[in-house]
Amino acid sequence: MTRTHSPDEPTTDDRRQIRLRALLDRRFLLLVGLFIALVVAGGWLAYEPHVAPATVEDSQPTGTWEEQPTLSHQAEIQRANPVFPVGETLRNQGLYYTRLSPELQGTYTYAYEAPDGELDTTVDVFLVLQSVDDDGNAYWTERERLERDSVEDLQPGQELQLSFDLNVSDVEPRIEAIESGLGASPGTSEATVVVETTVSGTVNGERISNRHVGEYILEPTGSTYSVQTNTENVGERTFTETVEIDERYGPLRSYGSLALVVFGLVGIATLGYGRHADLLAVTDDERRLLEAASQREEFDDWISVGRVEESDLEGPRIEIANLEGLVDVAIDSDRRVIEDPQQGAYYVVEGDVYHVYEPADRTPEDDNEIDEDEREAAVGGEQRNEAADSLESKQASRIKMSDGVTDDVSENERRAAASDDVDEGVGDGVLVGGDPPLFDDAGDRPFFENRDSEDSDNSTRDEAAFDELSSIFDDQEAEDYGDERRLEDNLNSNGETDPGVEAVDASDEEPEEND
């Protein structure tokens, strides 16, 4: 009859957990070393950002220097007209009327901002007439100085102001005169008032030198003219100083290092607790279940789940040591392996013969308990056998002793019968056994009287010997009864009855003596 197994089939999560625990237990020292390395590395990386930040050189602004040139223009109404009163000054207009305001007045103001400084400043104003091509190349140029001014040690916030006057109505006739003198008018004619500013000195402890240009661009068209202003190469500078500051660390260095320390400490604590609480150890039963599950997955293509009837298992039984061997048998016999969950076994039925593999369902602890029970049973059996042998030996000795006593009693009876015969012979006048003397050696009594006396003495000695043997028998029976009681108690304590001992007890019963 096939045994019924109830194996605990591990799930996928169980197998994954067992494998993980086995890996952690096998690589315990390596993992602890790795976590210690993480703690050390994280502590080293976190030391600088949180304990002793490194210092770096940085440039910090201490001040700025900035030139602030201002170009303005205006024209006064000189002739009567229906719109503007005479004497009114038009300021910074995009368009002026040549007939009403022929003279243009320009004002140039120079100043600069800085923490401190002293600058020598020179301003030159020129009227530039020229003809240029489309790319700005000049065909001819004429320069006329209009004004000049200079200031030494100009302080921050001080202003240098310079004004000039220009009769715009004379500009066009001058350009026409130049072109007439040249006999040609190539390109485009331009009229510009250029203001050149040159500065040099010390600002915020540093040497400063710069030259920049401001322009009043004139466009005369006969009856009107327009004015546009422009500045180029205006000076500007930021003054800095080099200082040492704490280095700034990014979030990865600042917080990632602490995360490494915490992760390493948690890992060490977890592994230590798991080893101390014996949570990482994998038992032999778990290894067996894991190995069985792995084999089941490995040979899943050759296994079908089904039910094997008892009628199919009446033939010869061949036990296979492992599932791999049973699969080999199935392959060789062109059969499939049948897994019977109710029986907890795997079968390959081939004709009248069936091959079976039964996964071990006992843990090593169960095997140890069974071995201990078998050893106790064996020890108990040996004790019972020894007790039975001892009892048999004592019974044999008692029977032998009883036989000896019986022989002695029979001898006495024979001797008493012989004495009776002698008495009868004497009464009849016949002596048995030859011709003995009628008197004993002392000559006191006749022979037959001496024999009667001897028979009486022998009878007395026989009775004493019989009493002594009866006492010995009583003591022996008491001792044997104690042995039997102790043997019975031993058998009752073991919960078993030895048939051999019962047979000995039955044979030890003495037959009743017939009176």
HELIX and SHEET records of a PDB file:
HELIX    1   1 THR A   12  ARG A   26  1                                  15    
HELIX    2   2 PHE A   28  HIS A   50  1                                  23    
HELIX    3   3 VAL A  168  ASP A  170  5                                   3    
HELIX    4   4 VAL A  171  LEU A  182  1                                  12    
HELIX    5   5 PRO A  251  HIS A  276  1                                  26    
HELIX    6   6 ASP A  284  GLU A  298  1                                  15    
HELIX    7   7 ASP A  300  TRP A  302  5                                   3    
HELIX    8   8 GLU A  310  LEU A  313  5                                   4    
HELIX    9   9 LEU A  323  ASP A  332  1                                  10    
HELIX   10  10 PRO A  364  ASP A  428  1                                  65    
HELIX   11  11 PHE A  447  ASN A  494  1                                  48    
HELIX   12  12 PRO A  499  SER A  507  1                                   9    
SHEET    1   A 3 TYR A 112  GLU A 113  0                                        
SHEET    2   A 3 THR A  55  GLU A  67 -1                                        
SHEET    3   A 3 GLU A 236  ASP A 246 -1                                        
SHEET    1   B 4 THR A  89  ARG A  91  0                                        
SHEET    2   B 4 THR A  70  GLU A  76 -1                                        
SHEET    3   B 4 GLU A 103  TYR A 110 -1                                        
SHEET    4   B 4 LEU A 160  ASN A 167 -1                                        
SHEET    1   C 6 LEU A  95  TYR A  97  0                                        
SHEET    2   C 6 THR A 224  GLU A 232 -1                                        
SHEET    3   C 6 GLU A 206  PRO A 220 -1                                        
SHEET    4   C 6 THR A 188  VAL A 203 -1                                        
SHEET    5   C 6 GLY A 117  VAL A 132 -1                                        
SHEET    6   C 6 ALA A 138  LEU A 154 -1                                        
SHEET    1   D 5 ILE A 303  VAL A 305  0                                        
SHEET    2   D 5 VAL A 337  ASP A 340  1                                        
SHEET    3   D 5 ALA A 345  GLU A 350 -1                                        
SHEET    4   D 5 VAL A 353  TYR A 357 -1                                        
SHEET    5   D 5 ARG A 317  GLU A 319  1                                        
END                                                                             
